[in-house]
Structure formats: structure tokens, C-alpha cells
Amino acid sequence: MYVGYIQEVVDTNTANCLLQVDAWLQKVFAGEPVPAYELNAETLDLLTQLKQANERQEKCNQLIIQDLQLKTDEYRVEGVFDASFVYYIVKIECVL
């Protein structure tokens, strides 16, 4: 997956970042092989920033989806009420 030199002594923060980036890339590529990339401090930092930005955007997207689902339900209830109201008015007019 990554191409490059990994030092035997890696601090735990770097190792943790590498594991998180690797898991995120596996998720993003969803079963497809992750393209090779050079592993160094700069690429790890950039991939970490990209991962964080992607996760923030996913959270925003989920909030938008939830909002749209709520609005859909509200409109559906409103539509049922409106249909019942129209039916009631038409029924009264037919009786008169």
C-alpha cells in the first residue's frame, strides 16, 4: 500500500496516525486496492488532514440527510392533513 522507508523507532503518535489513515483509506476505497503512496512525514500529514476534512464533510452530509428526511416526513403529514381538509370541504359543499 505505501512505498517508503519506515523507521524502526516511530513515535506512538505517528504510528497511531498511520493506522488511522490506513483504516480510512481502506474504507474510502471500499475493497479496492489502495494505490501505493510514498510514506514520509509530509504525505502522512497531508493524508491525515484529508482524512479529517473528509470526516467533517461526512458529518455535515449526514446532518443534511437527516434534515431532509425530517422535512419529507413533515411535508407528508402536512399533505395528509391538506388532503383530509379538502375532502372535508368538498363533502360539505356536496351536501349543501
PyMOL commands that place a pseudoatom at each C-alpha (Angstrom):
pseudoatom trace, name=CA, resn=MET, resi=1, chain=A, elem=C, hetatm=0, pos=[0.000, 0.000, 0.000]
pseudoatom trace, name=CA, resn=TYR, resi=2, chain=A, elem=C, hetatm=0, pos=[2.624, 2.532, 0.910]
pseudoatom trace, name=CA, resn=VAL, resi=3, chain=A, elem=C, hetatm=0, pos=[6.057, 2.838, -0.539]
pseudoatom trace, name=CA, resn=GLY, resi=4, chain=A, elem=C, hetatm=0, pos=[8.833, 4.235, 1.526]
pseudoatom trace, name=CA, resn=TYR, resi=5, chain=A, elem=C, hetatm=0, pos=[11.067, 3.756, 4.448]
pseudoatom trace, name=CA, resn=ILE, resi=6, chain=A, elem=C, hetatm=0, pos=[9.542, 3.211, 7.852]
pseudoatom trace, name=CA, resn=GLN, resi=7, chain=A, elem=C, hetatm=0, pos=[11.936, 3.843, 10.690]
pseudoatom trace, name=CA, resn=GLU, resi=8, chain=A, elem=C, hetatm=0, pos=[12.061, 1.161, 13.313]
pseudoatom trace, name=CA, resn=VAL, resi=9, chain=A, elem=C, hetatm=0, pos=[11.647, 3.791, 16.000]
pseudoatom trace, name=CA, resn=VAL, resi=10, chain=A, elem=C, hetatm=0, pos=[8.395, 5.593, 15.310]
pseudoatom trace, name=CA, resn=ASP, resi=11, chain=A, elem=C, hetatm=0, pos=[6.681, 7.620, 17.985]
pseudoatom trace, name=CA, resn=THR, resi=12, chain=A, elem=C, hetatm=0, pos=[3.267, 6.424, 19.061]
pseudoatom trace, name=CA, resn=ASN, resi=13, chain=A, elem=C, hetatm=0, pos=[1.512, 9.478, 17.624]
pseudoatom trace, name=CA, resn=THR, resi=14, chain=A, elem=C, hetatm=0, pos=[2.943, 8.803, 14.157]
pseudoatom trace, name=CA, resn=ALA, resi=15, chain=A, elem=C, hetatm=0, pos=[2.101, 5.112, 14.409]
pseudoatom trace, name=CA, resn=ASN, resi=16, chain=A, elem=C, hetatm=0, pos=[-1.439, 5.979, 15.505]
pseudoatom trace, name=CA, resn=CYS, resi=17, chain=A, elem=C, hetatm=0, pos=[-1.830, 8.442, 12.607]
pseudoatom trace, name=CA, resn=LEU, resi=18, chain=A, elem=C, hetatm=0, pos=[-0.588, 5.817, 10.174]
pseudoatom trace, name=CA, resn=LEU, resi=19, chain=A, elem=C, hetatm=0, pos=[-3.085, 3.247, 11.466]
pseudoatom trace, name=CA, resn=GLN, resi=20, chain=A, elem=C, hetatm=0, pos=[-5.952, 5.758, 11.265]
pseudoatom trace, name=CA, resn=VAL, resi=21, chain=A, elem=C, hetatm=0, pos=[-5.013, 6.869, 7.751]
pseudoatom trace, name=CA, resn=ASP, resi=22, chain=A, elem=C, hetatm=0, pos=[-4.666, 3.259, 6.643]
pseudoatom trace, name=CA, resn=ALA, resi=23, chain=A, elem=C, hetatm=0, pos=[-8.100, 2.345, 8.039]
pseudoatom trace, name=CA, resn=TRP, resi=24, chain=A, elem=C, hetatm=0, pos=[-9.647, 5.440, 6.424]
pseudoatom trace, name=CA, resn=LEU, resi=25, chain=A, elem=C, hetatm=0, pos=[-8.089, 4.642, 3.040]
pseudoatom trace, name=CA, resn=GLN, resi=26, chain=A, elem=C, hetatm=0, pos=[-9.400, 1.073, 3.258]
pseudoatom trace, name=CA, resn=LYS, resi=27, chain=A, elem=C, hetatm=0, pos=[-12.875, 2.483, 3.933]
pseudoatom trace, name=CA, resn=VAL, resi=28, chain=A, elem=C, hetatm=0, pos=[-12.634, 5.051, 1.125]
pseudoatom trace, name=CA, resn=PHE, resi=29, chain=A, elem=C, hetatm=0, pos=[-11.525, 2.518, -1.454]
pseudoatom trace, name=CA, resn=ALA, resi=30, chain=A, elem=C, hetatm=0, pos=[-14.140, 0.013, -0.228]
pseudoatom trace, name=CA, resn=GLY, resi=31, chain=A, elem=C, hetatm=0, pos=[-12.456, -3.250, -1.068]
pseudoatom trace, name=CA, resn=GLU, resi=32, chain=A, elem=C, hetatm=0, pos=[-10.433, -1.932, -3.985]
pseudoatom trace, name=CA, resn=PRO, resi=33, chain=A, elem=C, hetatm=0, pos=[-6.669, -1.936, -3.559]
pseudoatom trace, name=CA, resn=VAL, resi=34, chain=A, elem=C, hetatm=0, pos=[-5.355, 1.293, -2.089]
pseudoatom trace, name=CA, resn=PRO, resi=35, chain=A, elem=C, hetatm=0, pos=[-2.909, 2.911, -4.510]
pseudoatom trace, name=CA, resn=ALA, resi=36, chain=A, elem=C, hetatm=0, pos=[0.705, 2.969, -3.422]
pseudoatom trace, name=CA, resn=TYR, resi=37, chain=A, elem=C, hetatm=0, pos=[1.946, 6.176, -1.892]
pseudoatom trace, name=CA, resn=GLU, resi=38, chain=A, elem=C, hetatm=0, pos=[5.229, 7.352, -0.521]
pseudoatom trace, name=CA, resn=LEU, resi=39, chain=A, elem=C, hetatm=0, pos=[5.271, 7.213, 3.239]
pseudoatom trace, name=CA, resn=ASN, resi=40, chain=A, elem=C, hetatm=0, pos=[7.010, 10.149, 4.809]
pseudoatom trace, name=CA, resn=ALA, resi=41, chain=A, elem=C, hetatm=0, pos=[6.126, 12.825, 7.336]
pseudoatom trace, name=CA, resn=GLU, resi=42, chain=A, elem=C, hetatm=0, pos=[4.684, 15.169, 4.697]
pseudoatom trace, name=CA, resn=THR, resi=43, chain=A, elem=C, hetatm=0, pos=[2.407, 12.625, 2.996]
pseudoatom trace, name=CA, resn=LEU, resi=44, chain=A, elem=C, hetatm=0, pos=[1.260, 11.293, 6.359]
pseudoatom trace, name=CA, resn=ASP, resi=45, chain=A, elem=C, hetatm=0, pos=[0.422, 14.828, 7.485]
pseudoatom trace, name=CA, resn=LEU, resi=46, chain=A, elem=C, hetatm=0, pos=[-1.439, 15.595, 4.245]
pseudoatom trace, name=CA, resn=LEU, resi=47, chain=A, elem=C, hetatm=0, pos=[-3.371, 12.329, 4.347]
pseudoatom trace, name=CA, resn=THR, resi=48, chain=A, elem=C, hetatm=0, pos=[-4.271, 12.964, 7.989]
pseudoatom trace, name=CA, resn=GLN, resi=49, chain=A, elem=C, hetatm=0, pos=[-5.593, 16.430, 7.082]
pseudoatom trace, name=CA, resn=LEU, resi=50, chain=A, elem=C, hetatm=0, pos=[-7.529, 14.985, 4.139]
pseudoatom trace, name=CA, resn=LYS, resi=51, chain=A, elem=C, hetatm=0, pos=[-8.993, 12.267, 6.368]
pseudoatom trace, name=CA, resn=GLN, resi=52, chain=A, elem=C, hetatm=0, pos=[-10.118, 14.830, 8.944]
pseudoatom trace, name=CA, resn=ALA, resi=53, chain=A, elem=C, hetatm=0, pos=[-11.660, 17.093, 6.296]
pseudoatom trace, name=CA, resn=ASN, resi=54, chain=A, elem=C, hetatm=0, pos=[-13.441, 14.124, 4.748]
pseudoatom trace, name=CA, resn=GLU, resi=55, chain=A, elem=C, hetatm=0, pos=[-14.828, 13.012, 8.100]
pseudoatom trace, name=CA, resn=ARG, resi=56, chain=A, elem=C, hetatm=0, pos=[-16.071, 16.547, 8.871]
pseudoatom trace, name=CA, resn=GLN, resi=57, chain=A, elem=C, hetatm=0, pos=[-17.810, 16.690, 5.490]
pseudoatom trace, name=CA, resn=GLU, resi=58, chain=A, elem=C, hetatm=0, pos=[-19.376, 13.264, 6.059]
pseudoatom trace, name=CA, resn=LYS, resi=59, chain=A, elem=C, hetatm=0, pos=[-20.830, 14.520, 9.359]
pseudoatom trace, name=CA, resn=CYS, resi=60, chain=A, elem=C, hetatm=0, pos=[-22.240, 17.588, 7.600]
pseudoatom trace, name=CA, resn=ASN, resi=61, chain=A, elem=C, hetatm=0, pos=[-23.720, 15.403, 4.880]
pseudoatom trace, name=CA, resn=GLN, resi=62, chain=A, elem=C, hetatm=0, pos=[-25.374, 13.167, 7.482]
pseudoatom trace, name=CA, resn=LEU, resi=63, chain=A, elem=C, hetatm=0, pos=[-26.928, 16.215, 9.168]
pseudoatom trace, name=CA, resn=ILE, resi=64, chain=A, elem=C, hetatm=0, pos=[-28.258, 17.436, 5.821]
pseudoatom trace, name=CA, resn=ILE, resi=65, chain=A, elem=C, hetatm=0, pos=[-29.706, 13.987, 5.052]
pseudoatom trace, name=CA, resn=GLN, resi=66, chain=A, elem=C, hetatm=0, pos=[-31.385, 13.837, 8.473]
pseudoatom trace, name=CA, resn=ASP, resi=67, chain=A, elem=C, hetatm=0, pos=[-32.822, 17.323, 7.976]
pseudoatom trace, name=CA, resn=LEU, resi=68, chain=A, elem=C, hetatm=0, pos=[-34.192, 16.429, 4.544]
pseudoatom trace, name=CA, resn=GLN, resi=69, chain=A, elem=C, hetatm=0, pos=[-35.733, 13.228, 5.920]
pseudoatom trace, name=CA, resn=LEU, resi=70, chain=A, elem=C, hetatm=0, pos=[-37.390, 15.211, 8.699]
pseudoatom trace, name=CA, resn=LYS, resi=71, chain=A, elem=C, hetatm=0, pos=[-38.731, 17.773, 6.223]
pseudoatom trace, name=CA, resn=THR, resi=72, chain=A, elem=C, hetatm=0, pos=[-40.003, 14.965, 3.996]
pseudoatom trace, name=CA, resn=ASP, resi=73, chain=A, elem=C, hetatm=0, pos=[-41.911, 13.486, 6.924]
pseudoatom trace, name=CA, resn=GLU, resi=74, chain=A, elem=C, hetatm=0, pos=[-43.300, 16.901, 7.857]
pseudoatom trace, name=CA, resn=TYR, resi=75, chain=A, elem=C, hetatm=0, pos=[-44.467, 17.557, 4.297]
pseudoatom trace, name=CA, resn=ARG, resi=76, chain=A, elem=C, hetatm=0, pos=[-46.006, 14.109, 4.126]
pseudoatom trace, name=CA, resn=VAL, resi=77, chain=A, elem=C, hetatm=0, pos=[-48.009, 14.742, 7.310]
pseudoatom trace, name=CA, resn=GLU, resi=78, chain=A, elem=C, hetatm=0, pos=[-48.975, 18.183, 6.015]
pseudoatom trace, name=CA, resn=GLY, resi=79, chain=A, elem=C, hetatm=0, pos=[-50.102, 16.620, 2.739]
pseudoatom trace, name=CA, resn=VAL, resi=80, chain=A, elem=C, hetatm=0, pos=[-52.292, 14.078, 4.520]
pseudoatom trace, name=CA, resn=PHE, resi=81, chain=A, elem=C, hetatm=0, pos=[-53.839, 16.874, 6.588]
pseudoatom trace, name=CA, resn=ASP, resi=82, chain=A, elem=C, hetatm=0, pos=[-54.420, 19.003, 3.482]
pseudoatom trace, name=CA, resn=ALA, resi=83, chain=A, elem=C, hetatm=0, pos=[-55.977, 16.083, 1.632]
pseudoatom trace, name=CA, resn=SER, resi=84, chain=A, elem=C, hetatm=0, pos=[-58.283, 15.372, 4.583]
pseudoatom trace, name=CA, resn=PHE, resi=85, chain=A, elem=C, hetatm=0, pos=[-59.227, 19.036, 4.796]
pseudoatom trace, name=CA, resn=VAL, resi=86, chain=A, elem=C, hetatm=0, pos=[-60.005, 19.245, 1.074]
pseudoatom trace, name=CA, resn=TYR, resi=87, chain=A, elem=C, hetatm=0, pos=[-62.047, 16.052, 1.295]
pseudoatom trace, name=CA, resn=TYR, resi=88, chain=A, elem=C, hetatm=0, pos=[-63.978, 17.525, 4.235]
pseudoatom trace, name=CA, resn=ILE, resi=89, chain=A, elem=C, hetatm=0, pos=[-64.683, 20.818, 2.389]
pseudoatom trace, name=CA, resn=VAL, resi=90, chain=A, elem=C, hetatm=0, pos=[-65.790, 19.005, -0.772]
pseudoatom trace, name=CA, resn=LYS, resi=91, chain=A, elem=C, hetatm=0, pos=[-68.037, 16.727, 1.261]
pseudoatom trace, name=CA, resn=ILE, resi=92, chain=A, elem=C, hetatm=0, pos=[-69.684, 19.737, 2.955]
pseudoatom trace, name=CA, resn=GLU, resi=93, chain=A, elem=C, hetatm=0, pos=[-70.181, 21.517, -0.393]
pseudoatom trace, name=CA, resn=CYS, resi=94, chain=A, elem=C, hetatm=0, pos=[-71.749, 18.426, -1.906]
pseudoatom trace, name=CA, resn=VAL, resi=95, chain=A, elem=C, hetatm=0, pos=[-74.246, 18.237, 0.931]
pseudoatom trace, name=CA, resn=LEU, resi=96, chain=A, elem=C, hetatm=0, pos=[-75.233, 21.894, 0.552]
for i in range(1, 96): cmd.bond("trace and resi %d" % i, "trace and resi %d" % (i + 1))
show_as sticks, trace
zoom trace
